[in-house]
Amino acid sequence: MDVKLAQRLQISTAWTDSEKFVREHPTSSLRFAWRLKGKQKFPAFVSAYFLPARNKNRHRSVSLEVLCSYKNSPGGLMESGSSHASCDEYLILKNKSQEVEPYINGRCIYLVGMMGSGKTTVGKILSQVLGYSFCDCDTLVEEEVDGTPVAEIFKLYGEGFFRNKETEALQKLSMMHRLVVSTGGGAVVRPINWKYMQNGVSVWLDVPLEALAQRIAAVGTNSRPLLHNDSGNEYTKVFRRLSTLLEERGECYANANVRISLENIAMKQGYRDVSSITPTAIVIEALEQIEDFLARGGH
């Protein structure tokens, strides 16, 4: 089971001419927020991911993530595909990642939490800012079973088979470095999985059940094998099942080295609803707590 790693290059530029950029990169795809329309120049931070050659001419494909703001904007606008973060938030994120780097020293970071808690979204941002690679444990299991989706694996082979494959994946990942790993929601129930995750830093994304149920109900439960057999309307069905799962797993999640409570973040930022918290703010909180854990002598 190979983890596909991409080389990453960050470029910080001064003022970039948008028309010139398109002329020099005719095969690129660059999207701008509506606030940037009509703006010919803007400062950009560019993240480029160089993937292995795939076409007959052996050219390497390049995926560019452009973070940009434009002159005289109040606080600035930061673009990252469809994600937005303020310039201040982005700078805090970069500074915090530099502060934590000497403490983390290449250790892997394992994100644990209930389904729908944002492990993939948070994990990708965290991996980018640390210069790590991101790995989804469920995806590794799917690849090991010939690309079969998790829901189909549960249906064809049962949960026990999936859990065994999940443990095998974590065992292999435990021997690697500089990875942010998104684990499955139930990975925490096996003590052996914690043994493998002890080689890195485990982070629990603790999201209120109501918010989890709203997120999952909004997109449906077909890809959630532990949910979509229940009866009732979507939100009620999801909330009821999540409540049962949290009762079963709550103490297991609490074994994590670091707990990121979205309710606490919302309280600190003055939000009434955790849905107002940006993924970047969650990553900043995670970096602060990881640094604190390691500075206090955490392994």
C-alpha positions as CSV (number, residue, x, y, z in Angstrom):
1,M,0.0,0.0,0.0
2,D,1.8,3.0,-1.2
3,V,1.1,6.6,-0.1
4,K,1.3,8.9,-3.1
5,L,3.4,11.9,-2.2
6,A,3.5,15.1,-4.3
7,Q,6.3,17.6,-4.3
8,R,5.3,21.0,-3.2
9,L,6.6,24.4,-4.1
10,Q,5.6,27.7,-2.6
11,I,6.2,31.0,-4.4
12,S,5.6,34.4,-2.9
13,T,5.4,37.1,-5.5
14,A,5.0,40.9,-5.4
15,W,2.4,42.4,-7.8
16,T,1.3,39.9,-10.4
17,D,-0.2,40.9,-13.7
18,S,-3.3,38.7,-14.2
19,E,-3.2,39.0,-18.1
20,K,0.5,38.2,-18.2
21,F,0.0,35.2,-15.9
22,V,-2.6,33.7,-18.3
23,R,-0.4,34.4,-21.3
24,E,2.6,32.7,-19.8
25,H,0.5,29.8,-18.5
26,P,-2.0,29.1,-21.3
27,T,-2.9,25.7,-19.9
28,S,-3.5,26.9,-16.4
29,S,-6.9,27.4,-14.8
30,L,-7.1,30.4,-12.5
31,R,-10.3,31.6,-10.9
32,F,-10.8,35.0,-9.3
33,A,-13.3,36.2,-6.8
34,W,-15.8,38.7,-8.0
35,R,-14.0,41.4,-6.0
36,L,-11.0,40.9,-8.2
37,K,-12.8,41.4,-11.5
38,G,-11.3,44.4,-13.2
39,K,-8.2,44.3,-11.1
40,Q,-5.2,43.8,-13.4
41,K,-2.6,43.3,-10.7
42,F,-2.7,41.6,-7.3
43,P,-0.2,40.1,-4.8
44,A,-0.3,36.3,-4.9
45,F,1.0,33.5,-2.9
46,V,1.2,30.4,-5.1
47,S,1.3,26.8,-4.0
48,A,2.2,24.4,-6.8
49,Y,1.8,20.6,-6.7
50,F,4.0,18.7,-9.2
51,L,2.5,15.3,-9.9
52,P,4.2,12.4,-11.8
53,A,4.4,12.6,-15.6
54,R,1.4,11.0,-17.2
55,N,1.2,12.1,-20.8
56,K,3.2,10.8,-23.8
57,N,5.4,13.8,-23.9
58,R,6.3,13.2,-20.2
59,H,5.3,16.7,-19.2
60,R,4.5,17.1,-15.5
61,S,1.0,18.4,-14.7
62,V,1.0,21.3,-12.3
63,S,-1.9,22.2,-10.0
64,L,-1.7,25.7,-8.7
65,E,-3.5,26.9,-5.6
66,V,-3.5,30.8,-5.7
67,L,-4.0,32.7,-2.5
68,C,-4.4,36.4,-3.4
69,S,-5.6,39.7,-2.1
70,Y,-5.8,43.0,-3.9
71,K,-4.5,46.5,-3.0
72,N,-6.4,48.6,-0.5
73,S,-8.9,46.0,0.5
74,P,-9.9,46.2,4.1
75,G,-8.2,43.2,5.7
76,G,-7.7,41.7,2.2
77,L,-9.3,38.7,0.6
78,M,-7.5,35.4,0.5
79,E,-8.5,33.0,-2.3
80,S,-7.8,29.3,-2.2
81,G,-10.1,27.6,-4.8
82,S,-13.5,27.9,-3.2
83,S,-12.1,28.5,0.3
84,H,-11.7,32.0,1.8
85,A,-9.6,33.1,4.7
86,S,-8.6,36.6,5.8
87,C,-5.0,37.8,5.3
88,D,-4.7,38.1,9.0
89,E,-5.8,34.6,9.6
90,Y,-3.5,33.3,6.9
91,L,-0.5,35.1,8.4
92,I,-1.3,33.8,11.9
93,L,-1.5,30.3,10.4
94,K,1.9,30.6,8.7
95,N,3.5,32.0,11.8
96,K,2.0,29.4,14.1
97,S,3.2,26.6,11.8
98,Q,6.7,27.9,11.9
99,E,6.6,28.1,15.7
100,V,5.4,24.5,16.1
101,E,7.8,23.0,13.5
102,P,10.8,22.5,15.9
103,Y,8.5,20.7,18.4
104,I,6.7,18.5,16.0
105,N,10.0,17.5,14.3
106,G,8.5,15.4,11.4
107,R,6.0,13.5,13.6
108,C,2.8,12.3,11.9
109,I,-0.4,13.9,13.0
110,Y,-3.5,11.7,13.3
111,L,-6.9,13.3,13.2
112,V,-9.7,11.4,15.0
113,G,-13.3,12.3,15.4
114,M,-16.8,11.4,14.4
115,M,-17.9,11.2,10.8
116,G,-18.5,14.6,9.4
117,S,-16.2,16.3,11.9
118,G,-14.1,17.9,9.1
119,K,-11.0,15.7,9.4
120,T,-10.4,15.8,5.6
121,T,-10.8,19.5,5.3
122,V,-8.8,20.4,8.3
123,G,-6.2,17.7,7.5
124,K,-5.5,19.1,4.0
125,I,-5.0,22.7,5.3
126,L,-2.8,21.4,8.1
127,S,-0.7,19.3,5.8
128,Q,-0.2,22.2,3.4
129,V,0.9,24.7,6.0
130,L,3.3,22.2,7.6
131,G,4.7,21.0,4.3
132,Y,3.4,17.5,5.0
133,S,1.5,15.1,2.8
134,F,-2.1,14.3,3.5
135,C,-3.4,10.8,3.7
136,D,-7.0,9.6,4.2
137,C,-7.1,6.2,5.9
138,D,-10.4,5.2,4.3
139,T,-9.0,5.9,0.9
140,L,-6.0,3.7,1.6
141,V,-8.4,0.8,2.6
142,E,-10.4,1.4,-0.6
143,E,-7.3,1.2,-2.7
144,E,-6.3,-2.0,-1.0
145,V,-9.7,-3.6,-1.8
146,D,-9.4,-2.8,-5.6
147,G,-11.0,0.7,-5.3
148,T,-14.2,-0.6,-3.6
149,P,-15.9,2.3,-1.7
150,V,-16.1,1.9,2.1
151,A,-19.9,1.6,2.1
152,E,-19.6,-1.3,-0.4
153,I,-16.8,-2.9,1.7
154,F,-19.1,-3.0,4.7
155,K,-21.9,-4.5,2.6
156,L,-19.8,-7.2,0.9
157,Y,-17.3,-8.2,3.6
158,G,-18.7,-6.8,6.9
159,E,-17.4,-4.2,9.4
160,G,-14.8,-6.6,10.9
161,F,-13.1,-7.0,7.5
162,F,-12.9,-3.2,7.1
163,R,-11.5,-2.7,10.6
164,N,-8.8,-5.2,10.0
165,K,-7.8,-3.4,6.8
166,E,-7.9,-0.1,8.7
167,T,-5.5,-1.5,11.3
168,E,-3.2,-2.7,8.6
169,A,-3.2,0.7,7.1
170,L,-2.4,2.5,10.4
171,Q,0.4,0.0,11.1
172,K,2.1,0.9,7.8
173,L,1.5,4.7,8.3
174,S,3.0,4.5,11.8
175,M,6.4,3.8,10.2
176,M,6.3,6.9,8.1
177,H,6.9,10.6,8.8
178,R,5.6,14.0,7.8
179,L,2.0,12.9,7.2
180,V,-1.3,14.3,8.3
181,V,-3.6,11.3,8.5
182,S,-7.4,11.4,8.5
183,T,-8.7,8.3,10.3
184,G,-12.1,6.7,10.1
185,G,-14.6,7.6,12.8
186,G,-14.4,4.1,14.3
187,A,-10.6,3.7,14.2
188,V,-10.4,4.7,17.9
189,V,-12.3,1.7,19.2
190,R,-9.3,-0.7,18.7
191,P,-6.5,-0.3,21.3
192,I,-4.0,-1.6,18.7
193,N,-4.8,1.4,16.5
194,W,-3.8,3.8,19.4
195,K,-0.5,1.9,19.7
196,Y,0.3,2.8,16.1
197,M,-0.9,6.4,16.5
198,Q,1.3,6.9,19.5
199,N,4.2,7.3,17.2
200,G,2.8,10.6,16.2
201,V,0.4,13.2,17.7
202,S,-3.3,12.4,17.9
203,V,-5.8,15.2,17.6
204,W,-9.5,14.9,18.3
205,L,-11.9,17.2,16.4
206,D,-14.8,17.5,18.8
207,V,-17.8,18.8,17.0
208,P,-21.3,19.1,18.6
209,L,-23.7,16.4,17.6
210,E,-26.3,18.9,16.2
211,A,-23.7,20.4,13.8
212,L,-22.5,16.9,12.8
213,A,-26.1,15.8,12.1
214,Q,-26.8,18.9,10.0
215,R,-23.7,18.5,7.9
216,I,-24.3,14.8,7.2
217,A,-28.1,15.2,6.6
218,A,-27.4,17.9,4.1
219,V,-25.3,15.6,1.9
220,G,-27.1,12.3,2.5
221,T,-26.0,9.1,4.2
222,N,-25.4,6.8,1.2
223,S,-21.6,6.9,1.8
224,R,-22.1,6.3,5.5
225,P,-22.5,2.6,6.1
226,L,-23.3,2.9,9.8
227,L,-26.1,5.4,9.1
228,H,-28.2,4.8,6.0
229,N,-30.1,1.8,7.2
230,D,-32.0,3.7,9.9
231,S,-35.5,5.0,9.4
232,G,-37.0,8.4,10.0
233,N,-36.3,11.8,8.4
234,E,-32.7,12.5,7.5
235,Y,-31.7,14.8,10.4
236,T,-33.5,12.8,13.1
237,K,-32.1,9.5,11.8
238,V,-28.5,10.9,11.7
239,F,-28.7,12.6,15.1
240,R,-30.1,9.4,16.8
241,R,-27.4,7.2,15.3
242,L,-24.6,9.7,16.0
243,S,-25.7,9.9,19.6
244,T,-25.4,6.1,20.0
245,L,-21.9,6.1,18.3
246,L,-20.6,8.9,20.5
247,E,-21.7,7.0,23.6
248,E,-19.8,4.0,22.4
249,R,-16.7,6.0,21.3
250,G,-16.6,9.1,23.5
251,E,-14.1,7.7,26.0
252,C,-11.9,6.4,23.1
253,Y,-11.8,9.8,21.5
254,A,-10.7,11.3,24.8
255,N,-7.5,9.2,24.6
256,A,-6.2,11.7,22.0
257,N,-3.2,13.8,22.9
258,V,-5.0,17.0,21.9
259,R,-8.7,17.9,21.9
260,I,-10.0,20.6,19.6
261,S,-13.5,21.7,20.8
262,L,-15.4,23.7,18.2
263,E,-17.7,24.9,21.0
264,N,-14.7,26.5,22.8
265,I,-13.4,28.1,19.5
266,A,-16.9,29.5,18.9
267,M,-17.0,30.9,22.4
268,K,-13.5,32.5,22.1
269,Q,-14.4,34.1,18.7
270,G,-17.9,35.3,19.9
271,Y,-19.9,33.0,17.6
272,R,-23.2,31.6,18.6
273,D,-22.9,28.7,16.1
274,V,-19.9,26.5,15.3
275,S,-20.8,26.7,11.6
276,S,-19.4,30.2,11.6
277,I,-15.9,28.9,12.4
278,T,-13.5,28.7,9.4
279,P,-11.4,25.6,8.8
280,T,-8.3,27.9,9.0
281,A,-9.3,28.9,12.6
282,I,-9.6,25.2,13.5
283,V,-6.1,24.5,12.1
284,I,-4.7,27.5,14.1
285,E,-6.2,26.1,17.3
286,A,-4.9,22.7,16.5
287,L,-1.3,24.0,15.9
288,E,-1.5,26.0,19.2
289,Q,-2.6,22.9,21.2
290,I,-0.1,20.6,19.5
291,E,2.7,23.0,20.3
292,D,1.5,23.2,23.9
293,F,1.3,19.4,24.2
294,L,4.8,18.9,22.9
295,A,6.3,21.8,24.8
296,R,5.0,20.2,28.0
297,G,6.9,17.1,27.3
298,G,4.4,15.1,25.2
299,H,6.1,12.4,23.3
